[in-house]
Amino acid sequence: MRQQSKEWGSDFDYTEAVFTISHDAPPNAPSKVTAKSRFHCTRDVISITWKDNSTNETGFEIRNNTVSTIVRVGPNVTRAAWSMSTLDMNVPQCFNVRAVGKVGASDWRPGLIVNVVTPVCV
């Protein structure tokens, strides 16, 4: 489309653009992530907790980098238990947590190392 500029008296081309503004954003990343191993001779788990800093998450993902596995929990959940029965004993496990929403996910927070050792049961 061509239009005459009244100010300068010259022709110029222009393109009309329509933008849609969305107020959706990825959720805020969780904080205060902790991971602790809980040993008992009959039940061994790694307890992972975090602080929920978002109001728009659809859930959280917990990633074990050591075994390349991700599990998902629902919104407003701030803890998960990872069974050690599927893990190699005496191999450190590295965990991350992130919030997931409709339009994306937060950054992974942080890389926590948990040392998994074979419990001694007497």
LUMNU-14407 format. One line per field, with one value per atom (N, C-alpha, C, O, CB): residue number from 1; x, y, z; residue in one letter; atom name. Coordinates in steps of 0.1 Angstrom, whole numbers. Glycine has a CB too. Layout:
N
resi <- c(NUM/...)
c1 <- c(X/...)
c2 <- c(Y/...)
c3 <- c(Z/...)
resn <- c(a/...)
name <- c(CA/...)
This chain:
122
resi <- c(1/1/1/1/1/2/2/2/2/2/3/3/3/3/3/4/4/4/4/4/5/5/5/5/5/6/6/6/6/6/7/7/7/7/7/8/8/8/8/8/9/9/9/9/9/10/10/10/10/10/11/11/11/11/11/12/12/12/12/12/13/13/13/13/13/14/14/14/14/14/15/15/15/15/15/16/16/16/16/16/17/17/17/17/17/18/18/18/18/18/19/19/19/19/19/20/20/20/20/20/21/21/21/21/21/22/22/22/22/22/23/23/23/23/23/24/24/24/24/24/25/25/25/25/25/26/26/26/26/26/27/27/27/27/27/28/28/28/28/28/29/29/29/29/29/30/30/30/30/30/31/31/31/31/31/32/32/32/32/32/33/33/33/33/33/34/34/34/34/34/35/35/35/35/35/36/36/36/36/36/37/37/37/37/37/38/38/38/38/38/39/39/39/39/39/40/40/40/40/40/41/41/41/41/41/42/42/42/42/42/43/43/43/43/43/44/44/44/44/44/45/45/45/45/45/46/46/46/46/46/47/47/47/47/47/48/48/48/48/48/49/49/49/49/49/50/50/50/50/50/51/51/51/51/51/52/52/52/52/52/53/53/53/53/53/54/54/54/54/54/55/55/55/55/55/56/56/56/56/56/57/57/57/57/57/58/58/58/58/58/59/59/59/59/59/60/60/60/60/60/61/61/61/61/61/62/62/62/62/62/63/63/63/63/63/64/64/64/64/64/65/65/65/65/65/66/66/66/66/66/67/67/67/67/67/68/68/68/68/68/69/69/69/69/69/70/70/70/70/70/71/71/71/71/71/72/72/72/72/72/73/73/73/73/73/74/74/74/74/74/75/75/75/75/75/76/76/76/76/76/77/77/77/77/77/78/78/78/78/78/79/79/79/79/79/80/80/80/80/80/81/81/81/81/81/82/82/82/82/82/83/83/83/83/83/84/84/84/84/84/85/85/85/85/85/86/86/86/86/86/87/87/87/87/87/88/88/88/88/88/89/89/89/89/89/90/90/90/90/90/91/91/91/91/91/92/92/92/92/92/93/93/93/93/93/94/94/94/94/94/95/95/95/95/95/96/96/96/96/96/97/97/97/97/97/98/98/98/98/98/99/99/99/99/99/100/100/100/100/100/101/101/101/101/101/102/102/102/102/102/103/103/103/103/103/104/104/104/104/104/105/105/105/105/105/106/106/106/106/106/107/107/107/107/107/108/108/108/108/108/109/109/109/109/109/110/110/110/110/110/111/111/111/111/111/112/112/112/112/112/113/113/113/113/113/114/114/114/114/114/115/115/115/115/115/116/116/116/116/116/117/117/117/117/117/118/118/118/118/118/119/119/119/119/119/120/120/120/120/120/121/121/121/121/121/122/122/122/122/122)
c1 <- c(8/0/9/19/-10/5/13/5/-7/16/13/6/15/27/3/9/16/18/8/9/30/33/30/36/48/22/18/30/32/6/37/48/59/64/53/64/76/74/83/85/62/59/64/66/63/68/74/65/57/88/66/59/67/79/57/60/67/57/45/71/63/56/55/64/63/44/42/35/27/35/37/30/22/27/40/10/2/4/3/-13/6/8/-2/-4/23/-7/-16/-10/-5/-30/-9/-2/-13/-22/9/-11/-20/-11/-1/-27/-16/-8/-14/-26/-8/-5/-10/-4/8/-5/-12/-7/-2/3/-18/-3/3/18/24/-3/24/38/42/34/45/54/58/57/59/72/55/55/69/79/50/69/81/88/81/79/101/108/106/105/123/106/106/119/129/103/119/131/132/123/131/143/145/143/137/135/149/148/157/169/151/152/161/158/148/158/168/167/175/187/173/168/174/170/159/169/180/177/172/177/190/162/156/158/152/141/167/170/163/162/185/157/151/153/153/136/154/157/145/148/159/133/122/117/110/111/121/116/127/130/103/133/143/138/135/156/138/133/142/149/118/142/148/136/127/157/136/125/130/140/122/122/125/114/103/127/118/109/113/125/107/103/106/95/85/107/98/89/82/89/95/69/61/61/54/47/67/67/58/59/81/49/41/26/23/45/18/3/-3/-15/-3/5/-1/5/5/2/11/17/6/-5/27/8/-1/5/-1/-3/17/24/39/44/22/46/60/67/61/64/79/87/99/106/90/102/113/122/117/110/134/143/155/161/148/157/169/179/177/166/189/198/207/212/207/209/217/212/219/220/199/192/183/176/184/184/177/162/156/182/156/141/135/140/139/123/115/101/95/113/97/84/76/83/84/63/55/45/39/48/43/33/24/27/40/13/3/6/17/-10/-2/0/-1/-8/-10/5/5/11/9/-9/18/25/39/45/25/44/57/66/76/56/63/72/69/59/70/80/79/88/98/82/85/94/99/91/87/112/118/122/131/130/117/121/135/139/111/143/157/158/169/165/147/148/151/156/134/149/153/166/171/142/173/186/198/197/186/209/221/226/228/232/228/234/248/255/233/252/266/269/281/276/258/260/253/241/255/260/253/242/244/263/231/219/218/219/206/216/214/200/195/224/193/179/177/185/171/168/164/148/142/169/143/128/125/133/123/114/109/94/88/115/89/74/71/78/69/59/54/41/32/53/39/26/20/26/27/10/3/12/11/-10/20/28/43/51/25/47/61/65/56/69/77/82/93/99/88/95/105/119/119/103/129/142/143/135/154/152/154/161/170/162/157/163/167/161/153/176/191/195/186/199/207/212/216/227/224/208/211/217/211/198/227/234/230/231/249/225/222/230/230/206/238/246/237/231/258/236/228/238/246/219/237/245/237/225/254/242/235/233/243/242/221/219/223/222/204/228/232/221/218/246/215/203/208/214/191/205/209/197/198/218)
c2 <- c(-11/0/12/13/0/22/35/46/47/38/55/66/78/77/63/90/102/108/110/112/112/118/133/140/116/139/153/162/173/155/157/165/167/178/159/156/157/156/159/145/153/153/141/142/166/130/119/107/106/116/97/85/75/75/79/66/55/43/45/60/32/19/16/19/7/10/6/-7/-11/17/-14/-27/-26/-21/-39/-30/-29/-42/-53/-27/-41/-53/-53/-42/-54/-64/-66/-75/-86/-71/-70/-77/-81/-73/-70/-93/-97/-98/-104/-111/-91/-91/-102/-102/-77/-111/-121/-119/-115/-135/-121/-119/-132/-132/-113/-142/-155/-155/-149/-167/-161/-162/-176/-181/-150/-181/-193/-190/-179/-197/-201/-199/-195/-198/-212/-189/-186/-199/-209/-177/-199/-211/-214/-204/-210/-226/-229/-225/-223/-244/-224/-221/-230/-238/-206/-228/-236/-251/-258/-232/-256/-270/-278/-274/-273/-288/-297/-312/-315/-295/-320/-334/-341/-339/-338/-351/-358/-373/-376/-353/-381/-395/-400/-395/-403/-408/-413/-429/-436/-410/-433/-447/-455/-450/-450/-466/-475/-489/-490/-471/-499/-512/-517/-526/-522/-512/-517/-507/-510/-521/-494/-484/-473/-466/-478/-472/-462/-452/-457/-469/-440/-430/-417/-415/-426/-410/-396/-387/-387/-394/-378/-368/-355/-350/-366/-350/-338/-327/-330/-340/-316/-305/-292/-290/-303/-283/-270/-260/-264/-271/-247/-237/-233/-230/-224/-233/-229/-214/-207/-235/-208/-194/-189/-177/-189/-197/-194/-196/-204/-202/-189/-191/-197/-199/-178/-198/-203/-216/-219/-192/-224/-237/-247/-247/-242/-256/-267/-280/-290/-270/-278/-289/-286/-276/-302/-296/-295/-308/-318/-293/-306/-317/-319/-309/-316/-331/-335/-344/-354/-342/-339/-347/-353/-346/-337/-366/-372/-373/-381/-387/-364/-364/-376/-380/-352/-383/-395/-406/-413/-399/-408/-419/-414/-421/-427/-401/-394/-397/-402/-399/-395/-397/-385/-378/-409/-382/-370/-376/-384/-360/-371/-374/-361/-351/-382/-362/-349/-351/-361/-347/-340/-339/-327/-319/-337/-326/-316/-302/-301/-321/-293/-279/-278/-286/-269/-268/-266/-277/-277/-263/-286/-297/-292/-286/-311/-295/-290/-301/-298/-279/-313/-324/-336/-338/-328/-344/-357/-367/-363/-355/-380/-390/-399/-403/-399/-401/-409/-422/-422/-401/-433/-446/-449/-448/-457/-454/-457/-472/-476/-455/-479/-493/-494/-504/-500/-483/-483/-477/-476/-476/-472/-465/-474/-483/-453/-471/-478/-473/-461/-477/-482/-478/-473/-478/-489/-464/-459/-450/-447/-470/-446/-437/-424/-424/-443/-413/-400/-397/-400/-388/-392/-389/-374/-367/-396/-368/-354/-350/-355/-348/-342/-338/-323/-315/-342/-320/-307/-306/-316/-302/-294/-292/-280/-270/-291/-280/-268/-268/-278/-268/-256/-254/-255/-249/-241/-260/-262/-255/-256/-277/-247/-240/-242/-249/-225/-235/-236/-231/-236/-228/-221/-214/-217/-209/-199/-227/-230/-234/-237/-218/-235/-240/-230/-222/-254/-230/-222/-229/-240/-220/-222/-228/-240/-239/-218/-249/-260/-254/-246/-272/-258/-253/-265/-276/-244/-263/-263/-277/-286/-256/-280/-294/-299/-295/-295/-307/-312/-326/-334/-312/-328/-341/-348/-343/-340/-361/-369/-381/-388/-372/-384/-396/-407/-407/-394/-418/-429/-440/-445/-434/-445/-455/-467/-465/-450/-478/-490/-490/-489/-503/-490/-490/-503/-514/-487/-501/-513/-516/-508/-511/-527/-531/-542/-552/-536/-540/-549/-556/-564/-543)
c3 <- c(0/0/0/7/12/-7/-8/-2/-4/-23/5/11/10/11/26/8/6/20/28/-3/23/36/34/25/40/43/42/47/42/50/57/62/53/51/75/47/39/24/16/43/20/6/-1/-14/0/6/-1/0/10/4/-9/-8/1/2/-22/8/15/16/15/30/17/19/34/42/11/37/51/52/43/60/62/65/78/88/65/78/90/98/92/87/110/119/130/136/124/134/145/155/152/140/167/178/188/192/184/194/205/217/217/202/227/240/249/252/247/253/262/276/277/257/286/300/306/317/308/298/303/303/293/295/312/313/319/327/321/317/324/339/343/319/347/361/367/361/368/379/386/390/393/398/390/395/410/417/391/414/428/435/428/430/448/455/467/470/459/475/487/485/493/498/474/470/479/481/455/486/494/489/484/509/492/489/500/502/475/507/518/516/513/531/519/519/532/543/515/532/544/544/536/545/552/552/564/575/554/560/569/563/551/573/571/565/556/548/576/558/549/539/530/558/541/531/530/539/536/518/515/505/494/511/508/498/499/509/501/489/488/489/480/476/499/501/494/498/516/485/478/481/479/462/486/489/482/479/504/481/475/479/484/459/477/479/466/456/486/466/454/453/462/454/443/441/430/426/438/425/413/417/426/401/409/411/398/398/415/388/375/370/358/365/379/374/373/379/384/363/361/368/369/346/373/380/382/378/372/387/389/383/384/404/378/373/382/385/358/386/393/384/380/407/382/373/381/388/362/379/384/372/363/390/372/361/361/350/363/372/372/364/357/387/364/357/346/340/367/343/332/332/323/318/344/346/351/360/355/346/351/356/349/340/368/372/374/376/386/373/374/386/388/361/393/403/400/392/418/407/404/409/415/409/406/411/426/432/404/432/446/455/467/451/449/456/459/450/448/471/474/479/486/485/476/480/472/466/495/471/463/470/476/448/469/474/462/454/485/462/451/457/466/444/452/458/454/442/452/464/461/456/453/474/456/452/437/433/454/429/415/412/401/407/423/421/425/433/430/419/422/435/437/411/445/458/456/447/468/464/464/452/449/465/445/433/437/439/420/437/440/430/418/440/434/426/425/436/431/413/412/408/398/401/416/413/410/415/426/402/398/399/398/384/401/402/394/394/416/386/379/379/380/365/378/377/362/353/383/359/345/344/353/340/333/332/317/310/335/314/301/290/279/302/293/282/284/278/282/291/293/307/315/289/309/322/327/320/321/340/347/344/338/362/348/348/358/368/350/355/365/377/376/359/389/402/410/409/410/418/415/413/413/425/411/410/423/428/400/429/443/442/435/452/449/449/462/473/448/461/473/472/462/474/482/483/488/499/492/479/483/487/479/471/499/504/509/513/516/508/512/528/535/508/533/547/554/548/550/566/574/583/592/581/582/590/600/596/582/612/623/629/638/634)
resn <- c(m/m/m/m/m/r/r/r/r/r/q/q/q/q/q/q/q/q/q/q/s/s/s/s/s/k/k/k/k/k/e/e/e/e/e/w/w/w/w/w/g/g/g/g/g/s/s/s/s/s/d/d/d/d/d/f/f/f/f/f/d/d/d/d/d/y/y/y/y/y/t/t/t/t/t/e/e/e/e/e/a/a/a/a/a/v/v/v/v/v/f/f/f/f/f/t/t/t/t/t/i/i/i/i/i/s/s/s/s/s/h/h/h/h/h/d/d/d/d/d/a/a/a/a/a/p/p/p/p/p/p/p/p/p/p/n/n/n/n/n/a/a/a/a/a/p/p/p/p/p/s/s/s/s/s/k/k/k/k/k/v/v/v/v/v/t/t/t/t/t/a/a/a/a/a/k/k/k/k/k/s/s/s/s/s/r/r/r/r/r/f/f/f/f/f/h/h/h/h/h/c/c/c/c/c/t/t/t/t/t/r/r/r/r/r/d/d/d/d/d/v/v/v/v/v/i/i/i/i/i/s/s/s/s/s/i/i/i/i/i/t/t/t/t/t/w/w/w/w/w/k/k/k/k/k/d/d/d/d/d/n/n/n/n/n/s/s/s/s/s/t/t/t/t/t/n/n/n/n/n/e/e/e/e/e/t/t/t/t/t/g/g/g/g/g/f/f/f/f/f/e/e/e/e/e/i/i/i/i/i/r/r/r/r/r/n/n/n/n/n/n/n/n/n/n/t/t/t/t/t/v/v/v/v/v/s/s/s/s/s/t/t/t/t/t/i/i/i/i/i/v/v/v/v/v/r/r/r/r/r/v/v/v/v/v/g/g/g/g/g/p/p/p/p/p/n/n/n/n/n/v/v/v/v/v/t/t/t/t/t/r/r/r/r/r/a/a/a/a/a/a/a/a/a/a/w/w/w/w/w/s/s/s/s/s/m/m/m/m/m/s/s/s/s/s/t/t/t/t/t/l/l/l/l/l/d/d/d/d/d/m/m/m/m/m/n/n/n/n/n/v/v/v/v/v/p/p/p/p/p/q/q/q/q/q/c/c/c/c/c/f/f/f/f/f/n/n/n/n/n/v/v/v/v/v/r/r/r/r/r/a/a/a/a/a/v/v/v/v/v/g/g/g/g/g/k/k/k/k/k/v/v/v/v/v/g/g/g/g/g/a/a/a/a/a/s/s/s/s/s/d/d/d/d/d/w/w/w/w/w/r/r/r/r/r/p/p/p/p/p/g/g/g/g/g/l/l/l/l/l/i/i/i/i/i/v/v/v/v/v/n/n/n/n/n/v/v/v/v/v/v/v/v/v/v/t/t/t/t/t/p/p/p/p/p/v/v/v/v/v/c/c/c/c/c/v/v/v/v/v)
name <- c(N/CA/C/O/CB/N/CA/C/O/CB/N/CA/C/O/CB/N/CA/C/O/CB/N/CA/C/O/CB/N/CA/C/O/CB/N/CA/C/O/CB/N/CA/C/O/CB/N/CA/C/O/CB/N/CA/C/O/CB/N/CA/C/O/CB/N/CA/C/O/CB/N/CA/C/O/CB/N/CA/C/O/CB/N/CA/C/O/CB/N/CA/C/O/CB/N/CA/C/O/CB/N/CA/C/O/CB/N/CA/C/O/CB/N/CA/C/O/CB/N/CA/C/O/CB/N/CA/C/O/CB/N/CA/C/O/CB/N/CA/C/O/CB/N/CA/C/O/CB/N/CA/C/O/CB/N/CA/C/O/CB/N/CA/C/O/CB/N/CA/C/O/CB/N/CA/C/O/CB/N/CA/C/O/CB/N/CA/C/O/CB/N/CA/C/O/CB/N/CA/C/O/CB/N/CA/C/O/CB/N/CA/C/O/CB/N/CA/C/O/CB/N/CA/C/O/CB/N/CA/C/O/CB/N/CA/C/O/CB/N/CA/C/O/CB/N/CA/C/O/CB/N/CA/C/O/CB/N/CA/C/O/CB/N/CA/C/O/CB/N/CA/C/O/CB/N/CA/C/O/CB/N/CA/C/O/CB/N/CA/C/O/CB/N/CA/C/O/CB/N/CA/C/O/CB/N/CA/C/O/CB/N/CA/C/O/CB/N/CA/C/O/CB/N/CA/C/O/CB/N/CA/C/O/CB/N/CA/C/O/CB/N/CA/C/O/CB/N/CA/C/O/CB/N/CA/C/O/CB/N/CA/C/O/CB/N/CA/C/O/CB/N/CA/C/O/CB/N/CA/C/O/CB/N/CA/C/O/CB/N/CA/C/O/CB/N/CA/C/O/CB/N/CA/C/O/CB/N/CA/C/O/CB/N/CA/C/O/CB/N/CA/C/O/CB/N/CA/C/O/CB/N/CA/C/O/CB/N/CA/C/O/CB/N/CA/C/O/CB/N/CA/C/O/CB/N/CA/C/O/CB/N/CA/C/O/CB/N/CA/C/O/CB/N/CA/C/O/CB/N/CA/C/O/CB/N/CA/C/O/CB/N/CA/C/O/CB/N/CA/C/O/CB/N/CA/C/O/CB/N/CA/C/O/CB/N/CA/C/O/CB/N/CA/C/O/CB/N/CA/C/O/CB/N/CA/C/O/CB/N/CA/C/O/CB/N/CA/C/O/CB/N/CA/C/O/CB/N/CA/C/O/CB/N/CA/C/O/CB/N/CA/C/O/CB/N/CA/C/O/CB/N/CA/C/O/CB/N/CA/C/O/CB/N/CA/C/O/CB/N/CA/C/O/CB/N/CA/C/O/CB/N/CA/C/O/CB/N/CA/C/O/CB/N/CA/C/O/CB/N/CA/C/O/CB/N/CA/C/O/CB/N/CA/C/O/CB/N/CA/C/O/CB/N/CA/C/O/CB/N/CA/C/O/CB/N/CA/C/O/CB/N/CA/C/O/CB/N/CA/C/O/CB/N/CA/C/O/CB/N/CA/C/O/CB/N/CA/C/O/CB/N/CA/C/O/CB/N/CA/C/O/CB/N/CA/C/O/CB/N/CA/C/O/CB/N/CA/C/O/CB)
